[in-house]
């Protein structure tokens, strides 16, 4: 470090300015490069997460559609069972009425 100051003391002002710019710009360039790499990594992670979110949304949509179909089928079966129950009840009442007439 001391040698650097001795070197700087014997240099012309324009050379000092060049040395200063070289040191500060070099450090700034390294800083920017490091931040750019970090930004690229974060961007890559964000892209991967965005892709995964889209996949999960599609899976959720398919699951909802499947559940809606299952629910509709269950409702139809319920209505059908109610109709059959009414038919069985009506038949039972008719049989009971016939039996009462025979007795």
HELIX and SHEET records of a PDB file:
HELIX    1   1 UNK A    2  UNK A    9  1                                   8    
HELIX    2   2 UNK A   13  UNK A  102  1                                  90    
END                                                                             
